[in-house]
Amino acid sequence: MAKVLGVDVGGSGIKGALVDTRKGELISERIRFATDDKVKPEKAVELIAELVAEMQWNGNIGIGFPAVVKKGKALTAANISDKWIGLDVNELVAKRTGLMAYTINDADAAGYAEMQFGAGRAFQKDIVIVLTLGTGIGSAIFVRGELLPNTELGHLKIRGKIAEKRASDAVRQKKELSWKKWAVLLQEYLDELEFLFSPDVIIVGGGASKHHEKFFPHLKVSAKLLPAEQLNLAGIVGAAWYAELARKKKE
């Protein structure tokens, strides 16, 4: 068994659990710490250290992070403090915990979870887009099993407006849209993705995916449309799997 501590950093909380990266299963309880909006680096790193202490963990850490991440460095900040921009997340966590950390964009982490252990397992030879519909719209693109990192397709513009400001699950809730009316907005976004990328499969995750039967019937796409299987564990599982992948590449 290859064990890794998977951590999912979000705008309102930090979640973590030990993961068996061969099976994609949690092997400890999941711990969640609530955070203020726009969580700052010092607070987040302290909470990750607290996770390590509570788990009595002494191994590698995989971190799913809401930003464009290159070689561990945050280049943007979505739903977190702008003070993260330019910081090396791996370095900050390693200095505080004494453990190796491997950080990846949170949507990419969810994508890995689906491709390795969820709805994408059977589509390793295809073009797959994994979407997370929640506060915003996260995206991960896999071409024959290989990830194209940091795609940020939620920032595409539809009718002159950023897609996630029109069609995220948060917009549906805020505007109190019916599933059918929300599906109209989501359809425009999916049409754009199909025009640009011609995917074979689109996997829909995030909070909305729990209710896929309420809006999938109103969508028409050429790709195979599937609900995510990992749900709210995707970020933790995918971050842990990425850490194990990155560790092996370093060897």
C-alpha positions as CSV (number, residue, x, y, z in Angstrom):
1,M,0.0,0.0,0.0
2,A,1.3,3.5,-0.9
3,K,-0.1,5.9,1.7
4,V,-0.2,9.7,1.1
5,L,-1.9,12.5,3.1
6,G,-4.2,14.2,0.6
7,V,-5.2,17.8,1.3
8,D,-7.9,19.8,-0.5
9,V,-7.6,23.6,0.0
10,G,-10.8,25.5,-0.7
11,G,-12.2,29.0,-0.2
12,S,-14.2,28.0,2.9
13,G,-12.3,25.0,4.3
14,I,-9.3,22.7,4.3
15,K,-9.9,19.0,4.2
16,G,-7.6,16.1,4.5
17,A,-7.3,12.3,4.9
18,L,-4.8,9.5,4.4
19,V,-5.3,7.8,1.0
20,D,-4.3,4.4,-0.3
21,T,-3.1,5.6,-3.7
22,R,-3.3,2.2,-5.3
23,K,-7.0,1.9,-4.6
24,G,-8.0,5.5,-4.5
25,E,-9.6,5.0,-1.1
26,L,-9.5,6.9,2.2
27,I,-7.9,4.9,4.9
28,S,-8.5,7.4,7.7
29,E,-11.3,9.7,8.8
30,R,-11.6,12.9,6.8
31,I,-10.8,16.0,8.8
32,R,-12.1,19.4,7.8
33,F,-11.1,22.8,9.2
34,A,-13.4,25.8,8.3
35,T,-11.6,28.9,7.1
36,D,-12.5,32.5,6.4
37,D,-13.0,33.5,2.8
38,K,-9.7,34.5,1.2
39,V,-7.6,32.3,3.5
40,K,-4.1,33.6,3.9
41,P,-0.9,31.6,3.6
42,E,0.1,31.6,7.3
43,K,-3.3,30.3,8.4
44,A,-3.6,27.6,5.7
45,V,-0.1,26.3,6.3
46,E,-0.8,26.2,10.0
47,L,-4.0,24.1,9.4
48,I,-2.2,21.7,7.1
49,A,0.4,21.3,9.9
50,E,-2.5,20.6,12.3
51,L,-3.8,17.9,9.9
52,V,-0.3,16.3,9.9
53,A,-0.3,16.3,13.7
54,E,-3.8,14.9,14.1
55,M,-3.0,12.1,11.6
56,Q,0.4,11.5,13.3
57,W,1.7,11.6,9.7
58,N,5.3,11.3,8.6
59,G,5.1,10.8,4.9
60,N,4.4,12.7,1.7
61,I,1.6,15.3,1.3
62,G,-0.4,15.9,-1.8
63,I,-2.2,19.3,-2.0
64,G,-5.0,20.3,-4.3
65,F,-4.9,24.1,-4.5
66,P,-7.3,26.7,-6.1
67,A,-4.8,28.4,-8.3
68,V,-2.7,27.9,-11.4
69,V,0.2,26.0,-10.0
70,K,3.6,25.5,-11.7
71,K,6.4,23.6,-10.0
72,G,4.7,24.1,-6.6
73,K,4.3,27.9,-7.1
74,A,0.9,29.6,-7.0
75,L,0.6,32.0,-10.0
76,T,-3.1,33.0,-9.4
77,A,-5.5,33.0,-6.5
78,A,-9.2,31.9,-6.8
79,N,-11.3,32.2,-3.6
80,I,-8.1,32.6,-1.5
81,S,-5.9,35.6,-0.6
82,D,-3.9,37.3,-3.3
83,K,-0.9,37.0,-0.9
84,W,-0.5,33.4,-2.3
85,I,0.5,34.7,-5.7
86,G,4.2,34.0,-6.3
87,L,4.6,31.8,-3.3
88,D,6.0,28.2,-3.4
89,V,3.3,26.2,-1.6
90,N,5.5,23.1,-1.5
91,E,8.3,25.0,0.2
92,L,6.0,26.7,2.8
93,V,4.4,23.4,3.8
94,A,7.8,21.5,3.8
95,K,9.4,24.2,6.1
96,R,6.5,24.0,8.5
97,T,6.0,20.3,8.6
98,G,9.4,18.8,7.6
99,L,7.6,16.7,5.0
100,M,7.7,16.6,1.2
101,A,4.7,18.4,-0.3
102,Y,3.4,18.2,-3.9
103,T,0.9,20.8,-5.0
104,I,-1.5,20.7,-8.0
105,N,-4.4,22.8,-9.2
106,D,-7.5,21.6,-7.4
107,A,-9.5,20.8,-10.6
108,D,-6.6,18.9,-12.0
109,A,-6.5,16.9,-8.7
110,A,-10.2,16.1,-9.1
111,G,-9.5,15.1,-12.7
112,Y,-6.8,12.7,-11.7
113,A,-9.2,11.1,-9.2
114,E,-11.9,10.6,-11.9
115,M,-9.4,9.3,-14.5
116,Q,-7.7,6.8,-12.1
117,F,-10.5,5.7,-9.9
118,G,-13.8,7.1,-11.1
119,A,-15.8,7.7,-14.3
120,G,-12.8,8.2,-16.5
121,R,-11.1,4.9,-15.9
122,A,-12.4,3.3,-19.1
123,F,-11.4,6.3,-21.3
124,Q,-7.6,6.4,-21.1
125,K,-7.3,6.5,-24.9
126,D,-9.7,9.3,-25.4
127,I,-9.9,13.1,-25.0
128,V,-11.7,13.7,-21.7
129,I,-12.8,16.9,-20.0
130,V,-13.5,16.8,-16.3
131,L,-15.5,19.7,-15.0
132,T,-16.2,20.7,-11.4
133,L,-19.4,22.8,-11.1
134,G,-19.4,24.5,-7.7
135,T,-18.5,28.0,-6.5
136,G,-16.9,28.4,-10.0
137,I,-16.2,26.0,-12.9
138,G,-13.0,24.0,-12.6
139,S,-11.6,22.0,-15.6
140,A,-9.1,19.3,-16.4
141,I,-8.3,18.0,-19.8
142,F,-6.8,14.6,-20.4
143,V,-5.5,13.5,-23.9
144,R,-5.0,9.7,-24.0
145,G,-4.5,9.7,-20.2
146,E,-2.1,12.7,-20.1
147,L,-3.1,15.8,-18.2
148,L,-2.8,19.3,-19.8
149,P,-2.3,21.3,-16.5
150,N,-4.0,24.5,-15.4
151,T,-6.6,24.9,-18.2
152,E,-8.9,27.2,-16.3
153,L,-11.7,26.7,-18.8
154,G,-14.2,28.3,-16.4
155,H,-12.7,31.6,-17.5
156,L,-13.8,31.2,-21.1
157,K,-16.1,34.0,-22.2
158,I,-19.7,33.3,-23.2
159,R,-21.7,36.2,-24.6
160,G,-18.9,38.5,-23.3
161,K,-19.1,37.2,-19.7
162,I,-16.8,34.8,-17.9
163,A,-18.4,31.3,-18.1
164,E,-18.3,30.6,-14.4
165,K,-20.1,33.9,-13.6
166,R,-22.9,32.7,-15.8
167,A,-23.2,28.9,-15.4
168,S,-21.6,27.7,-12.1
169,D,-23.7,25.9,-9.5
170,A,-23.3,29.0,-7.3
171,V,-25.0,31.1,-9.9
172,R,-27.9,28.6,-10.1
173,Q,-28.3,28.8,-6.4
174,K,-27.9,32.6,-6.1
175,K,-30.5,33.3,-8.9
176,E,-32.7,30.4,-7.7
177,L,-32.8,29.0,-11.2
178,S,-34.7,25.8,-11.9
179,W,-32.5,22.9,-13.1
180,K,-34.0,23.3,-16.6
181,K,-33.2,27.0,-16.8
182,W,-29.7,26.5,-15.5
183,A,-29.2,23.8,-18.0
184,V,-29.8,26.4,-20.8
185,L,-26.8,28.4,-19.5
186,L,-24.7,25.2,-19.0
187,Q,-25.5,24.1,-22.5
188,E,-24.0,27.2,-24.0
189,Y,-20.8,26.6,-22.1
190,L,-20.7,22.9,-23.1
191,D,-21.3,23.9,-26.8
192,E,-18.2,26.1,-26.6
193,L,-16.1,23.3,-25.1
194,E,-17.2,20.9,-27.8
195,F,-16.4,23.5,-30.5
196,L,-12.9,24.2,-29.2
197,F,-11.8,20.7,-28.1
198,S,-14.1,18.0,-29.6
199,P,-13.9,15.8,-26.5
200,D,-14.9,12.2,-26.5
201,V,-16.1,12.3,-22.9
202,I,-17.2,15.1,-20.5
203,I,-17.3,14.2,-16.8
204,V,-19.3,16.5,-14.6
205,G,-18.2,16.8,-11.0
206,G,-18.5,19.3,-8.2
207,G,-21.5,19.8,-5.9
208,A,-24.0,19.8,-8.8
209,S,-23.1,16.3,-9.9
210,K,-25.0,14.8,-7.0
211,H,-28.2,16.0,-8.8
212,H,-27.1,15.1,-12.3
213,E,-30.4,13.3,-13.1
214,K,-32.2,16.7,-12.7
215,F,-30.2,18.5,-15.4
216,F,-28.5,15.9,-17.7
217,P,-31.8,15.2,-19.5
218,H,-31.9,18.9,-20.6
219,L,-28.4,18.8,-22.1
220,K,-27.4,17.7,-25.6
221,V,-23.7,17.1,-26.4
222,S,-21.9,15.0,-28.9
223,A,-19.5,13.7,-26.3
224,K,-20.4,10.9,-23.8
225,L,-21.7,12.8,-20.7
226,L,-21.1,11.2,-17.4
227,P,-21.5,12.2,-13.7
228,A,-18.4,12.1,-11.6
229,E,-18.0,9.2,-9.2
230,Q,-15.6,10.6,-6.6
231,L,-17.8,13.5,-5.6
232,N,-16.5,15.5,-2.6
233,L,-13.5,13.1,-2.1
234,A,-12.1,13.8,-5.5
235,G,-9.8,16.7,-4.4
236,I,-8.3,14.7,-1.6
237,V,-7.9,11.4,-3.6
238,G,-6.5,13.2,-6.7
239,A,-4.0,15.3,-4.7
240,A,-2.7,12.2,-3.0
241,W,-2.4,10.3,-6.3
242,Y,-0.6,13.2,-7.9
243,A,1.9,13.3,-5.0
244,E,2.7,9.7,-5.5
245,L,3.1,10.2,-9.3
246,A,5.4,13.2,-8.7
247,R,7.5,11.3,-6.2
248,K,8.0,8.4,-8.6
249,K,9.0,10.9,-11.4
250,K,11.7,12.3,-9.1
251,E,13.3,8.9,-8.4
